Amino acid sequence: MTDWKAEVEKTKSMGDILDLVQKVKTKEDADLFMQEYEKITDTPEIARQNIGYGLGYLDREEMERLYPLFPGCNHPYFGPQFGRGYRPTPEESFRIGVRIGTEALIEDRIKKRKAKNAGKGS
């Protein structure tokens, strides 16, 4: 049995985490891995999103093997159906990327405007 605590503590990057995830063979392993991984992230939700996102970089066979072992780990942009029989088309991926980029740009501009206005009130 893998000592997930020791293995997770050694990780330094998302690549290290994905290497570990690929060693998971059973639901029990997945649960034990997630318990330890959630301890080193800010929140359990971030841990689940990281795994859901990261699994998208694996080949289809490995991704489809692992997603069922991590049922709460959904891709943050493509949703829970991703990796479970659904792959977005390049056009869908592009549209989602444009939407996310636009939202981030708007959010950044709002923050900058608020910071600028806060400086005027001083």
N, C-alpha and C positions, 0 to 999 in steps of 0.2 A: 504494500500500500504506500502511496506517495505521501510524503510529509509536506502537505500543501503550505503550511505556515512557513516552513523554512524556505521552500521554493519561491513563494510569493515575496518574502522579505528580500530575496536576492535580486529581484527584478529592478531594472533601471529605465525601462522604456516600454512603450506599447508593444513593440516587437517582441520583447521578452515575455510579456503577458500572453501574447498570441502563441508563442512557442509552447508555453505551459498549457494553454487551453487545448492545443492539439494533442496533448498527452492524456487528456480526459477520455475515459473509455465507458464510464457508467454514469447514471444519474446521481448515484451516491458520490462519486468523484466530483461531479459538477457542483453539487451542493456544498461539499467540503471546500472546494476551490473558491466558490463565491463567498463563503463565510470569511475566508482569509483575505480575499481581494477587497471585499467591502471595507475591511478594517484600514486599508491603506489609501482609500479614496475619500473624498469629502463627504459623499453621501452614497447610500446603496443605489440610488437612482443613477448616479453618474457611473458607478461600477457596471450596472446593467447596460447602460447606453454604450459604454466603451466596448463591452464584449459584443453587443449587437452590431455596432459599427465595424469593429475589427473583423468579425466573422465574414463580413462582406468582401474582404480582401483575399479570402481563401478560395481555392478552386471549388467548383460547384459540388463535387462529391463530398469533400471535407465539410463544407458549409452545411450541406443538408444532413450530414451525420451529426454535427454538433448542435445546430439550432434546437432540435428536440430535447437535448440534454440541458439546455439553458432556456427554459420556456419563458421566463420573465425578461430575457435579454433581447429586446427588439431593436432593429435598426432605427436610429433616431429620425431619419428622414424618409425612409421607405416603409416604415411601419412593421407590424407583426407578421404580415404575409411574406415579407422579404426573406428569402432563404428557405421558405417552406412551400416551394412550388412556384413562387413568383419571382421573376427577374424583370426589373424595369427596362424599357427600351432605351436606347441612347437619347432619344428625344425627351422621354419622361425624365431621365436623369438630368439632362440639360435644363429643362424647365424648373425642376426642383432646385438646382444649383443657382439659377438666375434669381428665383424667389428668395432663397436664403441669403444670397449676396445683397440683394436689394434691401431686405429687412435689416441686415447688419449695417449697411450704409446709412439707412434712415435712423436707426438707433444711435449710431455714432454721431450723426449730425445733430440730433436732439441733445445728446450729452454735451457736445461742444457748445451749442447755443445756450444751454442752461448754465454751463460753467462761465461763459462769457457774460451772461446777464447777471450772474451772482457776483462777478468781479466789479460790475458797474455800481452795485448797491453799496459797496464798501466805502 
